[in-house]
Amino acid sequence: MTAVRVAIAGSSGSIGTQTLDVVRAEAGEYEVVGLGVGSSVDVLIEQAREFRPKVVAVADPSARALVTEALPFAEVVDDMTALVDVADVVVNAVVGFAGLPVTIGTLRAGKRLALANKESLIAAGPVVQPLRSVPGAEIVPVDSEHCAVHQCLRSSVAPGREVSRIVLTASGGPFRGRSAESLADVTVTEALDHPTWSMGPKITIDSSTLMNKGLEVIEAHELFGTPFEDIEVVVHPQSVVHSMVEFTDGCTMAQLSLPDMRLPIGYALAHPRRIATPSSAAAPKFIRA
């Protein structure tokens, strides 16, 4: 079987590096054909020397010449959307609204988008939604909660009519149970010490304030078309139940696994199949990356 060609926009971040963990563990299943970063060129060069991609994108113009010299085997470009042309699956792990061009470019090309960049969908939903009807285009969410909902919805032949509500879970972050007074002097280091997940700094900070969960409610609405009044959030500190879907017949489907972002990444890469190994990637299994 021909290896699935994978491009990673934002390869130096948490999702990007864990995607490469999955590729390493699934030897021969995936070929990394594109890598893209903003300015983390040292990480990019190391990754590229290992995986030998065809195209490398570097947003920082001052760093592009260095990358070109270090990677003579790759085409070095300034536009992250160039990764779309060489890939079957594009992992959008760019931080913030800067990821919108990758989201649009992937869907417009009729390819699978493994979406870890929720901001592009949240901020530009009316722009993104029509592109989902392009033949071949599909979004498989990498956020653990939305990946869980995606899996639960596979049990329904008509989710638009059969879903009663979506229940997103939240760990509560590092400050769960703290009084308002005790939060007056918290430090950045404390806010970055998430009790369950290993994530990039932006998402970790957003999680500490629960801002991230508000964004995830919007994301669920955009991804699945569920009305806001039918999306609920419950605090689940253990982060084993990643989300649930209640159907109109009273049945509730939940997706459970230990907290490891390589699991939803592997699901998005292999969809509609599942990766062959029971763990997502690197040994030892099921630990914070």
N, C-alpha and C positions, 0 to 999 in steps of 0.2 A: 504494500500500500504506500502511495506517495505521501511524504511527510507534509503536514499542514504548515503553510508558510505564515509565520507570526511576525508582526511588527509591534514595537512597544514605544509609544510616545510618552516620555517621562520615565525612561528606563533607570535613572539613577535614584529614584525615590523608593519608598517602602513597597508599593505595589509592583513597580517595575522590577526590583531586585527579587521579589518573591515569585514573580512570573518566571524569571530565569531559573529559580529553584525548581519549579514544576517542569520546565523544559529539560533540565538536567536529569531529573528523576524519570522522565518518560523518554528514554533514549530512543531516537529514531522516529518518534511520533511527530515531532515538531522541528521546524527549521526556522531559526531566527534570521529574518531577511532584512530587518530594519530596526534601528535604534535611534531614539531622539532625546535630547536634553536641552535645558535652557543654557546653563553655564557650567555644569559639573563635568568638565571634560576629562579629569583624571579617572573618574569612575567609568565614563563612557569608553575611553580608550582601553581600559582593562577589560571591560565587557566585550568590546568589539574584537579584541585580539583572541578572546576565547571562542566567540560564536561566529566570527567572520561574516557579518551581514553585508548585503549588497549596497545598502543605502544607510547613511548616517546623517541625521539632521542636528544642527547646532544653532540655536537661536542667537547666541551671543556672537556678534561679528568679530570681536577682538580675539575670540578663542578658536574661530573656525580655521584659521591658517595653521594653528598648532595641530589640530585634529587631522587636517589634510596631510600634513607632513608625517604624522604618526601612523596613519592608516592608508597606505598607498593602494590597498586592495579594495577599498570602498569608495563609493561616490559620496562626497560630502556636500550637503545642501543646506540652505538656510530656512527652508520651508518644511515644517513638520508634516504637512499634508502629502509631501512626496512619498512618505512611507506607505501610504494607502496603495499606490500603484503596484507595489511589489508583493503585497501580502494577501492572504486569504482571510485572516483575522487580524484586526487592529485592536490592541489594548490601549485605551486612552486613560493614562495615569497622570496626565498633566494636571498641575494644581491650579484651581480657580477657573475663571471665565476664559483664560487663555486657551483652554482646551476646546473651545467651540469650533474652530476651523477643522480640527481632527474629527469631531463628531459629525459635522456636516459633510466633510469630504468622504468619510467612510460610508455613510448611508447613501450619499449621492452616487457612489460607485457601485452600490448594490452588494455590499460586503457586510460581514458580521462585525459588530462593534462590541467588544468586551468593555463595558463602560464602568470605569472607576471615577470618572470626572463628573460628578453629579451637577456641578454648577452650570455646565453648558446646557443641560436639559432643563434645569430649574429656571434659569434666566432667559432661555430662548426657546421655551416649549413650542410656541406657535410657529417658529421657524423650523424646528426639528421635526415636529409631528408629521407634516406632509411627506417628508423624505422617508419615513418608515414604510410607505407604500411602494417604494421603488423595488422592482423585482430583485430578490436576493438580499435586500437590506434587512437586517435584524439587529435588535439590541438585546444582549444578554448582560444583565447587571452584575457587577462584581461586588458592590456593597453587600455585606453578609446578609442584611435584613431583606434586601430586594431580591437577592439571589434565592433566599429561602422562599419568598412569596412566589417567585418564578417557578420553583420546583413544586410548590403546593398546587399551583394553578394547573399543572400538567395532569392532575387527577380529574379535571373537568373538561368536558367536550364543548361547553359553552360558558366560559367564565364570565362573560359580560352579563349573562342572565342569572347565573347560579351563585354568584358571590354575594354574601350578606354583609361581610365586613372583613377588613384586613387588620390584623393586630401586629404592630411592630414592637419588638422588644428593645429595651434600653438598659445598659448596665448601670446607669446612674453616675458613671464617671468617678473620678478620684475624690470628689467632695460629697458624695451621697451620705445623707444623715447629718451633715454639718449644719450648725446654726448659721444664720445670716451674720451674726456678730463675729463668729470665728473665721469667716471668709474675708474679713477686712484686710488682712495682712498676708494672704497667700502669695506664694512666689510662683514664678514661671516654672521652676523645677517641679514644684508640687503639682501644678496643672498638667505637666507633661508626663506625670507618673500614672499612666492609666492602669487600673487594677487587673484588666483582662486582656486587652488587645495591644499588639505592637503595631503602631500606625505612624504616619508622617506627622510632623509637628502641627500643621494647620488643623487637620482633622482631630488630633488629640486635644488641642486647645478648644476647638468647637465642641468636642464631647464633654469637656469639663464644665461647660456652661449650659449644656443641653441644646445649644444652638444647632448642633449637627442633627439632632433628632427632629427639630422643626424643618430643616432642609429635607430630611428624609421623608417626612410626611408629604411635602410638595413633590418630591421625586416619585413616590409611590403613586400619587394622583396622576402624574404625567406618564409614567410607565404603563400603568395598568388601567387607566381610565376610571378608577374608583372615586366616587364623590368624597370630598373631604369629610363629610359627616359620617362616612362609613369607614374611616381610617382611625384607629385608636393606638395608643402607646401604653405599654405596661413596663414597669421597671423589673428587670430580671438580672440581678447582679452576677449570677453564675455564667451567663452568656452561653448557655447550652442550647436553649430554644432560641432560634435566630429570628423567627417570625411565624405567624399562624394565619390561616385563612379559614373563616367560618362560611359555610355554604348555606343556601336557603333551606336545605332539608335538616339543618341543625348539626350536621357533621362538621368537625373542625380538623383540618390537616395542619400539622406542624412539622417543621424541618429542624432536626436536632443534630448537632455535632460539637466536638470540642472547638474552642475558639482558635482557628488557624486560617488566616486569609488565603493560604494556598489552596484551600478546599474550594471556595467560590471561584478562584482564578482557574483552577483545573476544570471546574464545571463549565465555565464560559469558553475555555479553549476547545473542549471536547464536544460540547453540545451539538446534537441531541444525544450523543453517547455519553458515557462517563469514562474517566481515565481508568486504566486497568488496575493500578495499584490502589490498595485500600487507604493509604495515606496520600496526602497531596504532594509531598516532595521529599525534603531532606530528612535524614535521620539525625537525631532521634525524633520520633513521631510526636505530633500534637504538643509542641511546645511553643512558647512565644518566640517568634522569629527574631 
